[in-house]
Amino acid sequence: MRRTGGAALLTAALVLGSGPVEADATPAATEECAPEGPALRYLVVFERRTSDADATTLVDTACGELETYHPEIAVGVATSADDRFADRLGPHRAFSAGQAGDDAETSATTSRPHPDLDGSADLTGRQWNLRAVRAEEAHSRQRGTDDVVIGVLDSGVDPTHPDLRHAVDRKLSVGCLSGTPDRAPEAWQPTNSAHGTHVAGILAAADDERGVTGIAPGARVASVRVIDDDGQVSPEAAVCGLMWAAEHDFAVVNGSFLVAPWSAACARGPGHGVVREALSRALHHAHEEGTLTVVAASNKATELTPSHPARNARSGPHACEALPAGLREAVSVSASTRSGRKAGYSAYGLGVIDLTAPGGEAGQCVLSTVPGGYGTLCGTSMAAPHVAGVAALVASDHPGVTPDELGERLTATATAVPCPDDYDLTGNGTQNAYCEGYTGYNGFYGHGRVDALAALTALARAGSPR
């Protein structure tokens, strides 16, 4: 990874050509560089195997500065104060996410602080979600080990919370908001959002008969901040987080966010291909390095389309692909209610949803940690860490398990949930969504509801992974 410094205010993305990238592949500047505006930040996708030197030359020639470069995936972050930077690179090579009205979401809904702020009482009786995935039964066998690290790509985790201070690894935590890793504590700790701390509690809150308990209370978590104070996730922040996880051997990543730097989550505006390519490369690299990435499906109740160009073309202009949920190597999780039904807000889609887990609904949200105490949140953000936590239990039980083996075990041992005969949520006679598929695999629940105990015992019967 390479850093050359520099600050940026807005975000953008660009792609450099379709042929081999050489040091002289970018059109030469015909005029001197003229910084005339605020510095813009660009996510740059180069041809694969582009060297650090060539990437630097390409950006310099266009009057920019390369701040960070990931040679493993040929993706970098650049800045430029020259308003002709994009023009120097050629038409259709640059896209400003900031100017497009970023519509990213954190996949969570309402929050309500719990009155027992000091955590002196045992609140596990309120955690219906633990019982839904048989986590408490699984803890008799495995509670997670501290050599398994879960990367919480989110809004920051409070390391002082009594239920989390044992779990947060400060040395492995990092801020990624600029697209360049920043280890300073203020870069990775939360500011105005409880979201990341809530997710971390579902994952690894201490099992100490006080407060709440996580799915894998013995595992470590690393706070990787990718969500800013406005609840936005830039593509370069997401790439930075995934690359950090790969570089530091995280067994599991939880990504409860949506990257959508356009006016709507399903929009395919300028730059969509660049953002998708960069995220795909980063996700694939993390997978190859041994990291399983679990992501939230998103909360807009949309039907997601599998990320296959031919399939999307047949689906017509309304095809919706969520990023990173729609990408091949992400384990995408829908949210279900306490009764086990798909939550009305949860996205769905045959060929996209892999598993379902508790996300809750109004009045029965998921209780977990928040800065200063405890609170409830609903959303696919809450569903995803149930799956990531179970993955951490299995990884703790069987060191060396690969992401493919881990993902296959989670889906093979899930409790099958059939499509509902009726999905009229308001009682007005209209179906709110249509579930495609069969009992063992469908668009609402994927392979079914994650099952912590089954995932552990089935793997034990099969023996240790090769």
JOMO-V83673 format. One record per residue. PSI is psi as a letter, one per 30 degrees, with the letter a starting at -180 (NA if undefined). OMEGA is omega in whole degrees, 0 to 359 (none if undefined). Layout:
psi=PSI omega=OMEGA
psi=PSI omega=OMEGA
This chain:
psi=k omega=185
psi=k omega=176
psi=k omega=175
psi=g omega=175
psi=a omega=179
psi=l omega=179
psi=l omega=181
psi=l omega=183
psi=e omega=182
psi=l omega=180
psi=l omega=178
psi=l omega=179
psi=l omega=179
psi=l omega=176
psi=k omega=185
psi=j omega=169
psi=a omega=180
psi=f omega=179
psi=a omega=179
psi=k omega=180
psi=k omega=176
psi=l omega=182
psi=f omega=182
psi=g omega=185
psi=f omega=180
psi=k omega=178
psi=k omega=181
psi=k omega=178
psi=k omega=181
psi=f omega=178
psi=l omega=177
psi=l omega=178
psi=k omega=184
psi=i omega=177
psi=j omega=184
psi=f omega=184
psi=a omega=178
psi=l omega=179
psi=k omega=176
psi=k omega=179
psi=k omega=184
psi=k omega=168
psi=k omega=187
psi=k omega=177
psi=j omega=181
psi=l omega=170
psi=k omega=181
psi=k omega=180
psi=g omega=173
psi=k omega=182
psi=l omega=177
psi=e omega=181
psi=e omega=180
psi=e omega=178
psi=e omega=179
psi=e omega=181
psi=e omega=180
psi=e omega=181
psi=e omega=180
psi=e omega=182
psi=e omega=180
psi=g omega=178
psi=h omega=176
psi=l omega=178
psi=k omega=180
psi=j omega=181
psi=e omega=184
psi=k omega=177
psi=k omega=177
psi=j omega=184
psi=f omega=181
psi=e omega=182
psi=g omega=180
psi=h omega=176
psi=k omega=180
psi=l omega=176
psi=k omega=181
psi=l omega=174
psi=l omega=175
psi=k omega=175
psi=g omega=179
psi=k omega=184
psi=f omega=176
psi=g omega=183
psi=e omega=181
psi=e omega=180
psi=e omega=180
psi=f omega=179
psi=f omega=181
psi=l omega=183
psi=k omega=174
psi=g omega=179
psi=f omega=183
psi=k omega=179
psi=k omega=180
psi=j omega=179
psi=e omega=180
psi=e omega=180
psi=f omega=183
psi=f omega=180
psi=i omega=183
psi=k omega=183
psi=g omega=182
psi=l omega=179
psi=l omega=180
psi=g omega=172
psi=h omega=176
psi=l omega=180
psi=b omega=190
psi=l omega=178
psi=k omega=177
psi=j omega=179
psi=k omega=178
psi=k omega=183
psi=f omega=181
psi=i omega=188
psi=f omega=182
psi=f omega=176
psi=g omega=181
psi=f omega=179
psi=l omega=175
psi=j omega=184
psi=g omega=185
psi=f omega=178
psi=f omega=179
psi=f omega=184
psi=i omega=177
psi=f omega=181
psi=e omega=178
psi=e omega=181
psi=e omega=181
psi=e omega=181
psi=g omega=178
psi=h omega=180
psi=e omega=181
psi=e omega=176
psi=e omega=181
psi=f omega=183
psi=f omega=176
psi=f omega=179
psi=e omega=185
psi=k omega=180
psi=g omega=184
psi=k omega=181
psi=l omega=185
psi=f omega=173
psi=f omega=175
psi=k omega=181
psi=k omega=176
psi=k omega=177
psi=k omega=179
psi=j omega=179
psi=j omega=192
psi=a omega=185
psi=g omega=182
psi=k omega=182
psi=k omega=178
psi=j omega=183
psi=f omega=181
psi=f omega=181
psi=k omega=182
psi=e omega=181
psi=f omega=185
psi=f omega=187
psi=f omega=176
psi=f omega=191
psi=e omega=187
psi=k omega=177
psi=j omega=184
psi=e omega=182
psi=f omega=181
psi=g omega=180
psi=l omega=187
psi=l omega=173
psi=k omega=183
psi=g omega=187
psi=e omega=181
psi=f omega=186
psi=f omega=178
psi=k omega=184
psi=k omega=178
psi=j omega=184
psi=f omega=182
psi=k omega=182
psi=e omega=180
psi=f omega=179
psi=f omega=184
psi=f omega=176
psi=l omega=183
psi=l omega=176
psi=d omega=183
psi=g omega=184
psi=k omega=175
psi=f omega=190
psi=e omega=183
psi=e omega=178
psi=e omega=178
psi=e omega=178
psi=e omega=181
psi=e omega=178
psi=e omega=176
psi=e omega=181
psi=e omega=196
psi=g omega=176
psi=k omega=185
psi=k omega=175
psi=i omega=187
psi=g omega=180
psi=g omega=173
psi=k omega=179
psi=b omega=182
psi=l omega=179
psi=k omega=179
psi=l omega=178
psi=e omega=180
psi=i omega=187
psi=f omega=180
psi=f omega=181
psi=l omega=175
psi=l omega=173
psi=k omega=174
psi=k omega=178
psi=j omega=178
psi=j omega=188
psi=j omega=177
psi=f omega=181
psi=k omega=184
psi=a omega=184
psi=f omega=178
psi=g omega=181
psi=g omega=183
psi=l omega=177
psi=j omega=178
psi=l omega=179
psi=e omega=181
psi=f omega=176
psi=e omega=179
psi=e omega=178
psi=e omega=179
psi=e omega=181
psi=e omega=180
psi=e omega=179
psi=e omega=176
psi=e omega=179
psi=e omega=180
psi=e omega=183
psi=f omega=185
psi=g omega=170
psi=h omega=175
psi=k omega=179
psi=e omega=185
psi=k omega=171
psi=k omega=171
psi=k omega=180
psi=j omega=180
psi=i omega=181
psi=l omega=177
psi=k omega=174
psi=j omega=183
psi=i omega=183
psi=h omega=177
psi=a omega=186
psi=f omega=178
psi=l omega=186
psi=e omega=183
psi=g omega=182
psi=k omega=175
psi=h omega=182
psi=a omega=179
psi=k omega=179
psi=f omega=182
psi=e omega=181
psi=e omega=180
psi=e omega=180
psi=e omega=181
psi=e omega=181
psi=e omega=181
psi=e omega=179
psi=e omega=180
psi=e omega=180
psi=e omega=181
psi=e omega=180
psi=e omega=179
psi=e omega=180
psi=e omega=178
psi=e omega=179
psi=e omega=180
psi=f omega=180
psi=f omega=174
psi=g omega=181
psi=k omega=173
psi=k omega=181
psi=j omega=179
psi=k omega=185
psi=l omega=176
psi=k omega=184
psi=f omega=182
psi=l omega=192
psi=g omega=187
psi=g omega=177
psi=g omega=182
psi=l omega=174
psi=j omega=183
psi=k omega=182
psi=k omega=177
psi=k omega=185
psi=i omega=174
psi=j omega=184
psi=e omega=181
psi=e omega=179
psi=e omega=179
psi=e omega=180
psi=e omega=179
psi=f omega=183
psi=f omega=176
psi=a omega=187
psi=f omega=183
psi=g omega=179
psi=k omega=184
psi=k omega=175
psi=j omega=177
psi=k omega=178
psi=k omega=9
psi=g omega=187
psi=e omega=184
psi=f omega=184
psi=l omega=192
psi=e omega=188
psi=g omega=174
psi=k omega=173
psi=j omega=187
psi=k omega=189
psi=k omega=173
psi=l omega=181
psi=k omega=176
psi=l omega=182
psi=a omega=179
psi=f omega=179
psi=f omega=179
psi=f omega=179
psi=k omega=175
psi=k omega=177
psi=k omega=184
psi=e omega=182
psi=f omega=189
psi=k omega=171
psi=l omega=183
psi=l omega=178
psi=k omega=178
psi=k omega=181
psi=f omega=178
psi=e omega=181
psi=k omega=179
psi=e omega=184
psi=l omega=172
psi=l omega=180
psi=l omega=183
psi=k omega=173
psi=f omega=177
psi=l omega=176
psi=l omega=185
psi=k omega=181
psi=f omega=180
psi=h omega=178
psi=a omega=184
psi=k omega=180
psi=k omega=178
psi=a omega=182
psi=k omega=169
psi=l omega=178
psi=k omega=180
psi=f omega=180
psi=b omega=186
psi=l omega=180
psi=l omega=180
psi=k omega=175
psi=k omega=172
psi=k omega=175
psi=l omega=173
psi=f omega=173
psi=e omega=180
psi=f omega=180
psi=e omega=184
psi=e omega=182
psi=f omega=172
psi=e omega=180
psi=e omega=179
psi=e omega=178
psi=e omega=177
psi=e omega=177
psi=e omega=179
psi=e omega=177
psi=e omega=181
psi=e omega=179
psi=e omega=177
psi=e omega=181
psi=f omega=183
psi=i omega=178
psi=k omega=179
psi=f omega=178
psi=k omega=182
psi=l omega=177
psi=e omega=179
psi=e omega=179
psi=e omega=181
psi=e omega=178
psi=e omega=179
psi=e omega=180
psi=e omega=179
psi=e omega=182
psi=e omega=182
psi=f omega=184
psi=g omega=180
psi=l omega=176
psi=j omega=184
psi=k omega=178
psi=j omega=183
psi=l omega=173
psi=k omega=179
psi=k omega=176
psi=f omega=182
psi=k omega=178
psi=h omega=175
psi=j omega=187
psi=f omega=184
psi=f omega=180
psi=g omega=180
psi=g omega=178
psi=g omega=181
psi=k omega=177
psi=k omega=181
psi=f omega=177
psi=l omega=181
psi=k omega=183
psi=k omega=177
psi=k omega=176
psi=a omega=184
psi=a omega=187
psi=e omega=184
psi=f omega=181
psi=j omega=181
psi=l omega=186
psi=f omega=179
psi=e omega=191
psi=g omega=183
psi=b omega=179
psi=f omega=177
psi=a omega=181
psi=k omega=181
psi=k omega=184
psi=j omega=185
psi=e omega=183
psi=e omega=180
psi=e omega=180
psi=e omega=180
psi=e omega=185
psi=e omega=179
psi=e omega=179
psi=e omega=179
psi=e omega=179
psi=e omega=182
psi=f omega=182
psi=l omega=182
psi=k omega=179
psi=k omega=178
psi=NA omega=none
